[in-house]
Amino acid sequence: MANKEATVAELQDKFQSSTAVLLTEYRGLTVAKLKELRTSISEDATYAVVKNTLTKIAANNAGITSFDEELVGPSAIAFVHGDPVTVAKKLRAFTKANPLLVVKGGYFDGNPLTAAEVGKLADLESREVLLGKLAGAFKASLFGAAYLFNAPLSKAVRTIDALREKQESAN
């Protein structure tokens, strides 16, 4: 009994500390394939095979009820501590090579996700790419602002230079 309570507490902590949670069914996958999947997402997530009843209790304790109907069959959860988009992409790539893995849904940013929404999450660009685009946009707007601020000064210098040339030619 104490072991089950410790497991529930540990799972609840993982639910609460994760940036996203992705629920999968791994029916028919070998231990070697599960290890391969674990390794591929280990930088951004921990992948754990879970007991449905204990997971349901832990998720409910963490305020997540969207998994109640999905926790059937052999379930495993990716507890994301890094970039959810990267994990979703890696899960999708893995499911293409190993169709026995089924992504059932997820939970991200306080909202439940369907399997289709997890797929849309995988379609997004990674955090690094988006940050790079944002930095590029900032840089472009800074160059625009610098040009805007320098334009009147530059115009004034050209006007003064033209006046100087006019006076020199008059003398």
FIMIVEX-557236 format. One record per atom (N, C-alpha, C): residue number from 1; residue in one letter; atom name; x, y, z. Coordinates in Angstrom, 2 decimals. Layout:
<pts>
[NUM,"A","CA",[X,Y,Z]]
...
</pts>
This chain:
<pts>
[1,"M","N",[0.83,-1.20,0.00]]
[1,"M","CA",[0.00,0.00,0.00]]
[1,"M","C",[0.86,1.26,0.00]]
[2,"A","N",[1.90,1.28,0.83]]
[2,"A","CA",[2.78,2.45,0.90]]
[2,"A","C",[3.52,2.63,-0.43]]
[3,"N","N",[3.84,1.51,-1.09]]
[3,"N","CA",[4.52,1.56,-2.38]]
[3,"N","C",[3.63,2.23,-3.43]]
[4,"K","N",[2.33,1.89,-3.41]]
[4,"K","CA",[1.39,2.49,-4.36]]
[4,"K","C",[1.23,3.98,-4.10]]
[5,"E","N",[1.19,4.36,-2.82]]
[5,"E","CA",[1.06,5.78,-2.47]]
[5,"E","C",[2.30,6.55,-2.92]]
[6,"A","N",[3.47,5.94,-2.80]]
[6,"A","CA",[4.70,6.59,-3.23]]
[6,"A","C",[4.70,6.74,-4.76]]
[7,"T","N",[4.22,5.73,-5.46]]
[7,"T","CA",[4.14,5.79,-6.92]]
[7,"T","C",[3.19,6.90,-7.36]]
[8,"V","N",[2.03,6.98,-6.71]]
[8,"V","CA",[1.06,8.03,-7.03]]
[8,"V","C",[1.67,9.41,-6.77]]
[9,"A","N",[2.34,9.56,-5.65]]
[9,"A","CA",[2.96,10.85,-5.31]]
[9,"A","C",[4.03,11.23,-6.34]]
[10,"E","N",[4.83,10.25,-6.76]]
[10,"E","CA",[5.87,10.49,-7.75]]
[10,"E","C",[5.26,10.89,-9.10]]
[11,"L","N",[4.23,10.17,-9.51]]
[11,"L","CA",[3.56,10.50,-10.77]]
[11,"L","C",[2.90,11.88,-10.71]]
[12,"Q","N",[2.27,12.16,-9.58]]
[12,"Q","CA",[1.62,13.47,-9.41]]
[12,"Q","C",[2.66,14.59,-9.53]]
[13,"D","N",[3.81,14.39,-8.94]]
[13,"D","CA",[4.89,15.37,-9.03]]
[13,"D","C",[5.34,15.55,-10.48]]
[14,"K","N",[5.43,14.43,-11.22]]
[14,"K","CA",[5.83,14.51,-12.63]]
[14,"K","C",[4.78,15.27,-13.45]]
[15,"F","N",[3.49,15.02,-13.16]]
[15,"F","CA",[2.43,15.75,-13.86]]
[15,"F","C",[2.55,17.25,-13.60]]
[16,"Q","N",[2.79,17.61,-12.35]]
[16,"Q","CA",[2.82,19.02,-11.97]]
[16,"Q","C",[4.08,19.73,-12.44]]
[17,"S","N",[5.19,19.02,-12.56]]
[17,"S","CA",[6.44,19.67,-12.93]]
[17,"S","C",[6.72,19.63,-14.44]]
[18,"S","N",[5.88,18.97,-15.20]]
[18,"S","CA",[6.11,18.84,-16.64]]
[18,"S","C",[5.50,20.02,-17.40]]
[19,"T","N",[6.19,20.44,-18.46]]
[19,"T","CA",[5.64,21.50,-19.31]]
[19,"T","C",[4.53,20.94,-20.20]]
[20,"A","N",[4.59,19.65,-20.48]]
[20,"A","CA",[3.54,18.96,-21.25]]
[20,"A","C",[3.60,17.48,-20.90]]
[21,"V","N",[2.50,16.79,-21.17]]
[21,"V","CA",[2.42,15.36,-20.92]]
[21,"V","C",[1.78,14.74,-22.16]]
[22,"L","N",[2.43,13.71,-22.72]]
[22,"L","CA",[1.91,13.05,-23.92]]
[22,"L","C",[1.66,11.58,-23.61]]
[23,"L","N",[0.42,11.15,-23.80]]
[23,"L","CA",[-0.01,9.79,-23.48]]
[23,"L","C",[0.07,8.90,-24.71]]
[24,"T","N",[0.69,7.74,-24.55]]
[24,"T","CA",[0.81,6.79,-25.67]]
[24,"T","C",[0.37,5.40,-25.25]]
[25,"E","N",[0.08,4.59,-26.26]]
[25,"E","CA",[-0.16,3.17,-26.05]]
[25,"E","C",[0.92,2.44,-26.82]]
[26,"Y","N",[1.58,1.50,-26.16]]
[26,"Y","CA",[2.74,0.84,-26.77]]
[26,"Y","C",[2.49,-0.63,-27.05]]
[27,"R","N",[1.25,-1.06,-27.13]]
[27,"R","CA",[0.90,-2.47,-27.34]]
[27,"R","C",[1.70,-3.07,-28.50]]
[28,"G","N",[2.42,-4.14,-28.22]]
[28,"G","CA",[3.16,-4.86,-29.25]]
[28,"G","C",[4.59,-4.41,-29.46]]
[29,"L","N",[5.02,-3.34,-28.80]]
[29,"L","CA",[6.41,-2.90,-28.96]]
[29,"L","C",[7.32,-3.69,-28.03]]
[30,"T","N",[8.50,-3.96,-28.51]]
[30,"T","CA",[9.47,-4.69,-27.69]]
[30,"T","C",[10.14,-3.75,-26.69]]
[31,"V","N",[10.77,-4.33,-25.71]]
[31,"V","CA",[11.51,-3.55,-24.71]]
[31,"V","C",[12.62,-2.76,-25.41]]
[32,"A","N",[13.25,-3.35,-26.40]]
[32,"A","CA",[14.33,-2.67,-27.14]]
[32,"A","C",[13.78,-1.43,-27.86]]
[33,"K","N",[12.60,-1.55,-28.46]]
[33,"K","CA",[12.00,-0.40,-29.15]]
[33,"K","C",[11.62,0.70,-28.16]]
[34,"L","N",[11.08,0.30,-27.01]]
[34,"L","CA",[10.75,1.29,-25.99]]
[34,"L","C",[12.00,2.00,-25.49]]
[35,"K","N",[13.09,1.26,-25.36]]
[35,"K","CA",[14.35,1.87,-24.94]]
[35,"K","C",[14.84,2.84,-26.01]]
[36,"E","N",[14.69,2.47,-27.27]]
[36,"E","CA",[15.08,3.35,-28.38]]
[36,"E","C",[14.29,4.66,-28.33]]
[37,"L","N",[12.98,4.54,-28.07]]
[37,"L","CA",[12.13,5.73,-27.96]]
[37,"L","C",[12.55,6.58,-26.77]]
[38,"R","N",[12.76,5.94,-25.63]]
[38,"R","CA",[13.20,6.66,-24.42]]
[38,"R","C",[14.47,7.46,-24.69]]
[39,"T","N",[15.42,6.81,-25.34]]
[39,"T","CA",[16.69,7.45,-25.64]]
[39,"T","C",[16.50,8.63,-26.59]]
[40,"S","N",[15.63,8.48,-27.58]]
[40,"S","CA",[15.46,9.54,-28.58]]
[40,"S","C",[14.85,10.81,-28.00]]
[41,"I","N",[14.03,10.68,-26.94]]
[41,"I","CA",[13.40,11.87,-26.36]]
[41,"I","C",[13.98,12.27,-25.01]]
[42,"S","N",[15.03,11.58,-24.58]]
[42,"S","CA",[15.56,11.77,-23.22]]
[42,"S","C",[16.05,13.19,-22.95]]
[43,"E","N",[16.44,13.92,-23.97]]
[43,"E","CA",[16.93,15.28,-23.75]]
[43,"E","C",[15.81,16.22,-23.30]]
[44,"D","N",[14.58,15.96,-23.77]]
[44,"D","CA",[13.46,16.85,-23.48]]
[44,"D","C",[12.36,16.21,-22.64]]
[45,"A","N",[12.42,14.90,-22.41]]
[45,"A","CA",[11.33,14.25,-21.70]]
[45,"A","C",[11.79,12.94,-21.08]]
[46,"T","N",[11.02,12.49,-20.10]]
[46,"T","CA",[11.20,11.14,-19.57]]
[46,"T","C",[10.00,10.34,-20.01]]
[47,"Y","N",[10.24,9.12,-20.43]]
[47,"Y","CA",[9.18,8.26,-20.95]]
[47,"Y","C",[9.01,7.11,-19.98]]
[48,"A","N",[7.82,6.98,-19.43]]
[48,"A","CA",[7.59,5.97,-18.40]]
[48,"A","C",[6.38,5.12,-18.71]]
[49,"V","N",[6.55,3.82,-18.61]]
[49,"V","CA",[5.42,2.89,-18.67]]
[49,"V","C",[4.71,3.02,-17.33]]
[50,"V","N",[3.38,3.17,-17.38]]
[50,"V","CA",[2.63,3.47,-16.15]]
[50,"V","C",[1.48,2.50,-15.94]]
[51,"K","N",[1.10,2.37,-14.69]]
[51,"K","CA",[-0.10,1.60,-14.34]]
[51,"K","C",[-1.28,2.56,-14.44]]
[52,"N","N",[-2.31,2.14,-15.18]]
[52,"N","CA",[-3.43,3.03,-15.50]]
[52,"N","C",[-4.15,3.56,-14.26]]
[53,"T","N",[-4.47,2.69,-13.31]]
[53,"T","CA",[-5.23,3.11,-12.13]]
[53,"T","C",[-4.45,4.13,-11.31]]
[54,"L","N",[-3.17,3.85,-11.05]]
[54,"L","CA",[-2.36,4.76,-10.26]]
[54,"L","C",[-2.13,6.08,-11.01]]
[55,"T","N",[-1.98,6.00,-12.32]]
[55,"T","CA",[-1.78,7.20,-13.13]]
[55,"T","C",[-3.03,8.06,-13.13]]
[56,"K","N",[-4.18,7.42,-13.20]]
[56,"K","CA",[-5.45,8.16,-13.18]]
[56,"K","C",[-5.60,8.92,-11.86]]
[57,"I","N",[-5.25,8.27,-10.76]]
[57,"I","CA",[-5.32,8.92,-9.44]]
[57,"I","C",[-4.34,10.09,-9.39]]
[58,"A","N",[-3.11,9.86,-9.84]]
[58,"A","CA",[-2.09,10.92,-9.81]]
[58,"A","C",[-2.48,12.10,-10.70]]
[59,"A","N",[-2.99,11.80,-11.89]]
[59,"A","CA",[-3.40,12.87,-12.81]]
[59,"A","C",[-4.55,13.67,-12.21]]
[60,"N","N",[-5.53,12.99,-11.63]]
[60,"N","CA",[-6.65,13.69,-11.00]]
[60,"N","C",[-6.17,14.54,-9.84]]
[61,"N","N",[-5.24,14.03,-9.05]]
[61,"N","CA",[-4.68,14.82,-7.94]]
[61,"N","C",[-3.95,16.07,-8.45]]
[62,"A","N",[-3.39,15.97,-9.67]]
[62,"A","CA",[-2.70,17.10,-10.27]]
[62,"A","C",[-3.66,18.02,-11.03]]
[63,"G","N",[-4.95,17.66,-11.02]]
[63,"G","CA",[-5.95,18.50,-11.69]]
[63,"G","C",[-6.17,18.16,-13.15]]
[64,"I","N",[-5.70,17.00,-13.58]]
[64,"I","CA",[-5.84,16.58,-14.98]]
[64,"I","C",[-6.83,15.42,-15.05]]
[65,"T","N",[-7.98,15.67,-15.64]]
[65,"T","CA",[-9.00,14.62,-15.75]]
[65,"T","C",[-9.18,14.14,-17.19]]
[66,"S","N",[-8.46,14.76,-18.12]]
[66,"S","CA",[-8.66,14.43,-19.53]]
[66,"S","C",[-8.15,13.04,-19.90]]
[67,"F","N",[-7.34,12.42,-19.08]]
[67,"F","CA",[-6.81,11.10,-19.38]]
[67,"F","C",[-7.70,9.97,-18.85]]
[68,"D","N",[-8.72,10.29,-18.10]]
[68,"D","CA",[-9.54,9.26,-17.46]]
[68,"D","C",[-10.03,8.20,-18.44]]
[69,"E","N",[-10.51,8.61,-19.60]]
[69,"E","CA",[-11.04,7.66,-20.59]]
[69,"E","C",[-9.94,7.02,-21.42]]
[70,"E","N",[-8.81,7.69,-21.52]]
[70,"E","CA",[-7.72,7.22,-22.38]]
[70,"E","C",[-6.81,6.19,-21.70]]
[71,"L","N",[-6.85,6.12,-20.39]]
[71,"L","CA",[-5.94,5.22,-19.67]]
[71,"L","C",[-6.48,3.80,-19.67]]
[72,"V","N",[-6.39,3.16,-20.82]]
[72,"V","CA",[-6.76,1.76,-20.99]]
[72,"V","C",[-5.68,1.10,-21.84]]
[73,"G","N",[-5.47,-0.18,-21.61]]
[73,"G","CA",[-4.42,-0.87,-22.36]]
[73,"G","C",[-3.04,-0.50,-21.84]]
[74,"P","N",[-2.01,-1.00,-22.51]]
[74,"P","CA",[-0.64,-0.70,-22.07]]
[74,"P","C",[-0.29,0.76,-22.34]]
[75,"S","N",[-0.19,1.54,-21.28]]
[75,"S","CA",[0.02,2.98,-21.41]]
[75,"S","C",[1.42,3.38,-20.98]]
[76,"A","N",[1.92,4.40,-21.65]]
[76,"A","CA",[3.19,5.01,-21.29]]
[76,"A","C",[3.05,6.51,-21.52]]
[77,"I","N",[3.75,7.28,-20.71]]
[77,"I","CA",[3.62,8.74,-20.77]]
[77,"I","C",[4.99,9.38,-20.95]]
[78,"A","N",[5.01,10.36,-21.84]]
[78,"A","CA",[6.20,11.21,-22.00]]
[78,"A","C",[5.97,12.45,-21.15]]
[79,"F","N",[6.72,12.56,-20.06]]
[79,"F","CA",[6.66,13.74,-19.20]]
[79,"F","C",[7.69,14.73,-19.74]]
[80,"V","N",[7.22,15.79,-20.37]]
[80,"V","CA",[8.09,16.73,-21.07]]
[80,"V","C",[8.62,17.78,-20.10]]
[81,"H","N",[9.94,17.90,-20.05]]
[81,"H","CA",[10.57,18.94,-19.22]]
[81,"H","C",[11.32,19.93,-20.09]]
[82,"G","N",[11.34,19.68,-21.40]]
[82,"G","CA",[12.01,20.57,-22.35]]
[82,"G","C",[11.00,21.14,-23.33]]
[83,"D","N",[11.32,21.07,-24.60]]
[83,"D","CA",[10.47,21.61,-25.66]]
[83,"D","C",[9.41,20.60,-26.08]]
[84,"P","N",[8.13,20.88,-25.83]]
[84,"P","CA",[7.06,19.95,-26.21]]
[84,"P","C",[6.99,19.69,-27.71]]
[85,"V","N",[7.33,20.69,-28.52]]
[85,"V","CA",[7.28,20.52,-29.97]]
[85,"V","C",[8.30,19.48,-30.41]]
[86,"T","N",[9.49,19.54,-29.85]]
[86,"T","CA",[10.54,18.58,-30.20]]
[86,"T","C",[10.11,17.16,-29.83]]
[87,"V","N",[9.53,17.00,-28.65]]
[87,"V","CA",[9.09,15.66,-28.23]]
[87,"V","C",[7.97,15.16,-29.13]]
[88,"A","N",[7.01,16.03,-29.47]]
[88,"A","CA",[5.92,15.64,-30.36]]
[88,"A","C",[6.46,15.22,-31.72]]
[89,"K","N",[7.46,15.95,-32.24]]
[89,"K","CA",[8.06,15.60,-33.52]]
[89,"K","C",[8.75,14.23,-33.45]]
[90,"K","N",[9.48,14.00,-32.37]]
[90,"K","CA",[10.19,12.73,-32.23]]
[90,"K","C",[9.22,11.56,-32.05]]
[91,"L","N",[8.12,11.79,-31.32]]
[91,"L","CA",[7.10,10.74,-31.18]]
[91,"L","C",[6.49,10.43,-32.54]]
[92,"R","N",[6.19,11.47,-33.32]]
[92,"R","CA",[5.59,11.25,-34.64]]
[92,"R","C",[6.57,10.48,-35.54]]
[93,"A","N",[7.83,10.86,-35.51]]
[93,"A","CA",[8.83,10.15,-36.32]]
[93,"A","C",[8.93,8.69,-35.90]]
[94,"F","N",[8.87,8.45,-34.59]]
[94,"F","CA",[8.95,7.09,-34.09]]
[94,"F","C",[7.73,6.28,-34.52]]
[95,"T","N",[6.53,6.90,-34.47]]
[95,"T","CA",[5.31,6.17,-34.85]]
[95,"T","C",[5.30,5.85,-36.35]]
[96,"K","N",[5.95,6.68,-37.16]]
[96,"K","CA",[6.03,6.37,-38.59]]
[96,"K","C",[6.85,5.11,-38.82]]
[97,"A","N",[7.94,4.97,-38.07]]
[97,"A","CA",[8.79,3.78,-38.19]]
[97,"A","C",[8.24,2.59,-37.41]]
[98,"N","N",[7.45,2.87,-36.37]]
[98,"N","CA",[6.90,1.82,-35.50]]
[98,"N","C",[5.41,2.09,-35.28]]
[99,"P","N",[4.56,1.66,-36.23]]
[99,"P","CA",[3.13,1.99,-36.15]]
[99,"P","C",[2.41,1.39,-34.94]]
[100,"L","N",[3.06,0.50,-34.20]]
[100,"L","CA",[2.42,-0.07,-33.01]]
[100,"L","C",[2.31,0.96,-31.88]]
[101,"L","N",[3.13,2.00,-31.92]]
[101,"L","CA",[3.03,3.07,-30.93]]
[101,"L","C",[1.91,4.00,-31.36]]
[102,"V","N",[0.98,4.26,-30.46]]
[102,"V","CA",[-0.15,5.13,-30.76]]
[102,"V","C",[-0.14,6.29,-29.77]]
[103,"V","N",[-0.14,7.51,-30.31]]
[103,"V","CA",[-0.26,8.69,-29.45]]
[103,"V","C",[-1.75,8.91,-29.22]]
[104,"K","N",[-2.16,8.85,-27.95]]
[104,"K","CA",[-3.58,8.95,-27.61]]
[104,"K","C",[-4.03,10.37,-27.31]]
[105,"G","N",[-3.12,11.19,-26.81]]
[105,"G","CA",[-3.49,12.55,-26.45]]
[105,"G","C",[-2.40,13.17,-25.61]]
[106,"G","N",[-2.74,14.29,-25.00]]
[106,"G","CA",[-1.76,14.97,-24.19]]
[106,"G","C",[-2.38,16.04,-23.34]]
[107,"Y","N",[-1.51,16.75,-22.67]]
[107,"Y","CA",[-1.92,17.86,-21.81]]
[107,"Y","C",[-0.81,18.89,-21.88]]
[108,"F","N",[-1.17,20.12,-22.30]]
[108,"F","CA",[-0.16,21.15,-22.50]]
[108,"F","C",[-0.75,22.50,-22.15]]
[109,"D","N",[-0.01,23.26,-21.36]]
[109,"D","CA",[-0.39,24.62,-21.02]]
[109,"D","C",[-1.79,24.69,-20.40]]
[110,"G","N",[-2.10,23.72,-19.54]]
[110,"G","CA",[-3.39,23.72,-18.85]]
[110,"G","C",[-4.56,23.22,-19.66]]
[111,"N","N",[-4.30,22.68,-20.86]]
[111,"N","CA",[-5.38,22.23,-21.72]]
[111,"N","C",[-5.15,20.80,-22.20]]
[112,"P","N",[-6.23,20.00,-22.25]]
[112,"P","CA",[-6.09,18.66,-22.81]]
[112,"P","C",[-5.88,18.73,-24.32]]
[113,"L","N",[-5.14,17.77,-24.85]]
[113,"L","CA",[-4.90,17.69,-26.29]]
[113,"L","C",[-5.39,16.36,-26.83]]
[114,"T","N",[-6.04,16.38,-27.98]]
[114,"T","CA",[-6.40,15.14,-28.66]]
[114,"T","C",[-5.16,14.65,-29.40]]
[115,"A","N",[-5.24,13.44,-29.93]]
[115,"A","CA",[-4.12,12.91,-30.71]]
[115,"A","C",[-3.85,13.80,-31.93]]
[116,"A","N",[-4.92,14.32,-32.54]]
[116,"A","CA",[-4.76,15.21,-33.70]]
[116,"A","C",[-4.06,16.50,-33.30]]
[117,"E","N",[-4.37,17.03,-32.13]]
[117,"E","CA",[-3.74,18.26,-31.66]]
[117,"E","C",[-2.26,18.03,-31.33]]
[118,"V","N",[-1.93,16.84,-30.85]]
[118,"V","CA",[-0.52,16.51,-30.63]]
[118,"V","C",[0.20,16.49,-31.98]]
[119,"G","N",[-0.48,16.00,-33.01]]
[119,"G","CA",[0.08,16.03,-34.36]]
[119,"G","C",[0.31,17.45,-34.84]]
[120,"K","N",[-0.63,18.35,-34.54]]
[120,"K","CA",[-0.47,19.77,-34.92]]
[120,"K","C",[0.70,20.39,-34.15]]
[121,"L","N",[0.86,19.97,-32.90]]
[121,"L","CA",[1.99,20.45,-32.10]]
[121,"L","C",[3.30,20.03,-32.78]]
[122,"A","N",[3.32,18.82,-33.31]]
[122,"A","CA",[4.52,18.33,-34.01]]
[122,"A","C",[4.77,19.09,-35.30]]
[123,"D","N",[3.72,19.70,-35.88]]
[123,"D","CA",[3.88,20.47,-37.12]]
[123,"D","C",[4.52,21.84,-36.88]]
[124,"L","N",[4.49,22.30,-35.63]]
[124,"L","CA",[5.08,23.61,-35.33]]
[124,"L","C",[6.60,23.56,-35.48]]
[125,"E","N",[7.17,24.73,-35.67]]
[125,"E","CA",[8.63,24.80,-35.71]]
[125,"E","C",[9.16,24.75,-34.28]]
[126,"S","N",[10.38,24.32,-34.12]]
[126,"S","CA",[10.95,24.19,-32.78]]
[126,"S","C",[11.14,25.57,-32.15]]
[127,"R","N",[11.33,25.56,-30.87]]
[127,"R","CA",[11.50,26.79,-30.10]]
[127,"R","C",[12.69,27.60,-30.62]]
[128,"E","N",[13.77,26.90,-30.95]]
[128,"E","CA",[14.98,27.58,-31.42]]
[128,"E","C",[14.72,28.29,-32.74]]
[129,"V","N",[14.00,27.63,-33.66]]
[129,"V","CA",[13.69,28.25,-34.96]]
[129,"V","C",[12.81,29.48,-34.76]]
[130,"L","N",[11.78,29.34,-33.90]]
[130,"L","CA",[10.90,30.48,-33.66]]
[130,"L","C",[11.64,31.64,-33.00]]
[131,"L","N",[12.53,31.33,-32.06]]
[131,"L","CA",[13.33,32.39,-31.42]]
[131,"L","C",[14.26,33.05,-32.44]]
[132,"G","N",[14.80,32.25,-33.36]]
[132,"G","CA",[15.66,32.81,-34.41]]
[132,"G","C",[14.88,33.76,-35.31]]
[133,"K","N",[13.66,33.36,-35.68]]
[133,"K","CA",[12.83,34.23,-36.51]]
[133,"K","C",[12.47,35.52,-35.76]]
[134,"L","N",[12.19,35.39,-34.49]]
[134,"L","CA",[11.86,36.56,-33.68]]
[134,"L","C",[13.06,37.50,-33.59]]
[135,"A","N",[14.24,36.92,-33.38]]
[135,"A","CA",[15.46,37.74,-33.33]]
[135,"A","C",[15.70,38.44,-34.66]]
[136,"G","N",[15.45,37.75,-35.75]]
[136,"G","CA",[15.59,38.36,-37.08]]
[136,"G","C",[14.62,39.51,-37.27]]
[137,"A","N",[13.39,39.32,-36.79]]
[137,"A","CA",[12.39,40.40,-36.90]]
[137,"A","C",[12.81,41.60,-36.06]]
[138,"F","N",[13.32,41.36,-34.86]]
[138,"F","CA",[13.81,42.46,-34.01]]
[138,"F","C",[14.96,43.19,-34.69]]
[139,"K","N",[15.88,42.41,-35.25]]
[139,"K","CA",[17.05,43.01,-35.90]]
[139,"K","C",[16.60,43.89,-37.07]]
[140,"A","N",[15.67,43.38,-37.86]]
[140,"A","CA",[15.17,44.15,-39.00]]
[140,"A","C",[14.49,45.43,-38.54]]
[141,"S","N",[13.71,45.35,-37.48]]
[141,"S","CA",[13.02,46.55,-37.00]]
[141,"S","C",[14.02,47.54,-36.38]]
[142,"L","N",[15.09,47.03,-35.78]]
[142,"L","CA",[16.12,47.92,-35.24]]
[142,"L","C",[16.86,48.65,-36.36]]
[143,"F","N",[17.15,47.94,-37.45]]
[143,"F","CA",[17.79,48.58,-38.59]]
[143,"F","C",[16.87,49.65,-39.18]]
[144,"G","N",[15.58,49.32,-39.25]]
[144,"G","CA",[14.59,50.29,-39.75]]
[144,"G","C",[14.54,51.53,-38.86]]
[145,"A","N",[14.56,51.32,-37.56]]
[145,"A","CA",[14.53,52.45,-36.63]]
[145,"A","C",[15.81,53.28,-36.74]]
[146,"A","N",[16.95,52.61,-36.85]]
[146,"A","CA",[18.21,53.33,-36.99]]
[146,"A","C",[18.20,54.18,-38.26]]
[147,"Y","N",[17.70,53.62,-39.35]]
[147,"Y","CA",[17.61,54.37,-40.59]]
[147,"Y","C",[16.67,55.57,-40.42]]
[148,"L","N",[15.55,55.35,-39.78]]
[148,"L","CA",[14.57,56.41,-39.56]]
[148,"L","C",[15.17,57.55,-38.74]]
[149,"F","N",[15.93,57.20,-37.70]]
[149,"F","CA",[16.53,58.24,-36.86]]
[149,"F","C",[17.69,58.94,-37.57]]
[150,"N","N",[18.39,58.23,-38.41]]
[150,"N","CA",[19.53,58.82,-39.11]]
[150,"N","C",[19.11,59.62,-40.34]]
[151,"A","N",[17.94,59.37,-40.89]]
[151,"A","CA",[17.51,60.04,-42.12]]
[151,"A","C",[17.48,61.56,-41.97]]
[152,"P","N",[16.84,62.13,-40.94]]
[152,"P","CA",[16.84,63.60,-40.83]]
[152,"P","C",[18.25,64.18,-40.67]]
[153,"L","N",[19.08,63.52,-39.91]]
[153,"L","CA",[20.46,63.96,-39.71]]
[153,"L","C",[21.22,63.92,-41.04]]
[154,"S","N",[21.05,62.85,-41.75]]
[154,"S","CA",[21.71,62.69,-43.04]]
[154,"S","C",[21.23,63.76,-44.02]]
[155,"K","N",[19.93,64.01,-44.02]]
[155,"K","CA",[19.36,65.04,-44.90]]
[155,"K","C",[19.93,66.43,-44.54]]
[156,"A","N",[20.03,66.70,-43.25]]
[156,"A","CA",[20.58,67.98,-42.80]]
[156,"A","C",[22.02,68.13,-43.24]]
[157,"V","N",[22.82,67.08,-43.13]]
[157,"V","CA",[24.22,67.12,-43.55]]
[157,"V","C",[24.31,67.38,-45.05]]
[158,"R","N",[23.48,66.71,-45.84]]
[158,"R","CA",[23.49,66.92,-47.29]]
[158,"R","C",[23.08,68.36,-47.64]]
[159,"T","N",[22.10,68.90,-46.92]]
[159,"T","CA",[21.65,70.27,-47.16]]
[159,"T","C",[22.76,71.27,-46.84]]
[160,"I","N",[23.41,71.08,-45.70]]
[160,"I","CA",[24.51,71.98,-45.29]]
[160,"I","C",[25.65,71.88,-46.29]]
[161,"D","N",[25.94,70.67,-46.74]]
[161,"D","CA",[27.01,70.47,-47.71]]
[161,"D","C",[26.68,71.17,-49.03]]
[162,"A","N",[25.42,71.09,-49.46]]
[162,"A","CA",[24.98,71.76,-50.70]]
[162,"A","C",[25.09,73.27,-50.54]]
[163,"L","N",[24.72,73.80,-49.38]]
[163,"L","CA",[24.83,75.24,-49.13]]
[163,"L","C",[26.29,75.68,-49.14]]
[164,"R","N",[27.18,74.89,-48.53]]
[164,"R","CA",[28.60,75.19,-48.51]]
[164,"R","C",[29.15,75.23,-49.92]]
[165,"E","N",[28.78,74.22,-50.75]]
[165,"E","CA",[29.25,74.18,-52.13]]
[165,"E","C",[28.74,75.40,-52.93]]
[166,"K","N",[27.50,75.80,-52.66]]
[166,"K","CA",[26.91,76.94,-53.35]]
[166,"K","C",[27.67,78.22,-53.00]]
[167,"Q","N",[28.00,78.36,-51.70]]
[167,"Q","CA",[28.74,79.56,-51.26]]
[167,"Q","C",[30.14,79.56,-51.84]]
[168,"E","N",[30.80,78.40,-51.90]]
[168,"E","CA",[32.14,78.32,-52.44]]
[168,"E","C",[32.15,78.67,-53.92]]
[169,"S","N",[31.14,78.25,-54.64]]
[169,"S","CA",[31.09,78.53,-56.09]]
[169,"S","C",[30.71,79.99,-56.34]]
[170,"A","N",[30.00,80.59,-55.41]]
[170,"A","CA",[29.65,82.00,-55.54]]
[170,"A","C",[30.87,82.89,-55.31]]
[171,"N","N",[31.79,82.45,-54.50]]
[171,"N","CA",[33.00,83.26,-54.20]]
[171,"N","C",[33.97,83.07,-55.24]]
</pts>
